[in-house]
Amino acid sequence: MERREFIAVGTAAAVVSASQAFAQATGQQDSAAKMEDMHPPLYKNLEHASIECVSTGNDCLRHCLGMFAMKDTSMAECADASLQLVAACNALASLAALNSSHVGPLAKTVAMICEDCKKQCDKFPKIAECVACGKACQKCADECRKV
């Protein structure tokens, strides 16, 4: 076997091997995609809306606690509503991620908690944290009603 033939055979073998590896990898990816489709998220939008409420609610709480540190308790009701919001939305986000059968009943309660929090947020239209939390509350309440 001449050197050129040896290189050509080696190259052909490498191409065949790479093609087989690619076919196997593609088959594995298809298999992984099929596995994902077996258990799709049923409440993805609700989960995301709940998580956003937790984040903005925590921001609101941070602001309220800062106000308390300055001896200003004017946002006490807002802090209470935000704390309840964070607790409820954390639970809802977890159950939504699991496709729990309890999402529907909990979503009704969380919608009420979101509405109560939004009422408190609306009292402070010049505070960015309150505005953001109020918007997140509205979005989450809307998603809750869809369940």
N, C-alpha and C positions, 0 to 999 in steps of 0.2 A: 504494500500500500504506500503510495507516495504521500508526501507531506500535504499537498493540496487536497487530496481525497480524504485524508485523515481529518483535516480542518472542516471540510464540508460535512462529513458524517457527524462530527462532534457538534457542529452548529445545528444540524437538522435534529439531532437528539435533544439538544437544549431547547429548541423551539417546541418540539413535541411535549417535552416534560413541562415546560412553562404553560402550554395550552391545557394540559391535563390539570395542572395546579389551578389555573384560572377557572376552569370548569367546575372543579371541586369547590373552590372558594365561592363562586357564584351560586352554586347549589346550596352551600351553607348559608349564604346571605338570604336566599329565597326561603330557606327553612326558618331562619330567624325571623324574617318578616311574617311568615305564616304563623309563627308562635305568638308574635305581638298581636296579630289580628284575632287570636283566640279570646283575648280578654281586653277589649278596647275600653278606654275610659268613658264612662257614661256621663260624667259631670265635670268635664274639663273646664268649661267656662265658669262654672260655679266655684270650682276649686281655685282658679286664678283670681276671681273676684274676692273670694274669702281671704286669700293670702294678701291681696292688696289692702283689704280692710285691716288686717293684723298689722301690716307695716305702717299705714297711715295712722292707725289708732295708737300705736306705740309712739309715733312722732308727736301726736297730740298729747299723750300722757307726759312725755318728756317736757313739753312746753308747760303743761299745767303744774308739774312738779317744780319747774323753775319759778313759776309765779308763786307757788306756795313758799318757796325758799325766800322770796322777797316779801313775805307776809301778806300777799294778795290772794285771798280765797274766792275771788269773783268767778273762778272757773271750776269750783268744786263739783258742780253738777256735771260739767263737761268731763271732768276727770273720771267721775263715777260711770258715766255713759261709755266713755272710751275703754275703761277697764272691762266692763261687761262685754263690749263689742269684741275686744281682743280675745277674751276667753271663749266666747261663743263661736267666733269665726275660726279660731284655731281648731276647735272640735269639728266644725263643719268641713273645713278644708281636709282634715284627716279622713273623715268618713267619705267625703266625695272622692278622694283619691283611691279609696278602697272599693268603690261602687257599692257601698253599704245600703242595705234595704232601709236603713233608718234616716237616710238623707232627706227624704220628703218631709217627714214630721219635724225634723230639726230645722229644716230650711224655713218652715213657716214661723217658727219661733225666732230664728235669726233675722228674718225680714223685719219683724217687729222691733228687735233690738237695734238693727241698722237704722230704722226710721226714727227711733228715740234718740239715737246718737246724732243723726243728721239734724234733728231739731235743736240740739245743743250747739252743734257746729254752726248752724245758721245764725246764732246769736253773736258770733264773732267773725263777721265778714272781712275784717282787716287783718286777721291772723292767718298766715299762709297754711299753717298746719291744720287749722280748722277747716279752711276751704278745701284742702286736699282730702281730708278725712270725710267731709260731707259728700264730696263727689264719689269717693270710693264706697261710702255707705249707700248712696243711691243706686250705684251700679250693682252692688251686691244684693240689695233688696230686690232689684229688678230680676236678677238671675235666680234668686230664691223663689220668686213667684212663677218662674217658668217650670219649676220641678213639679 
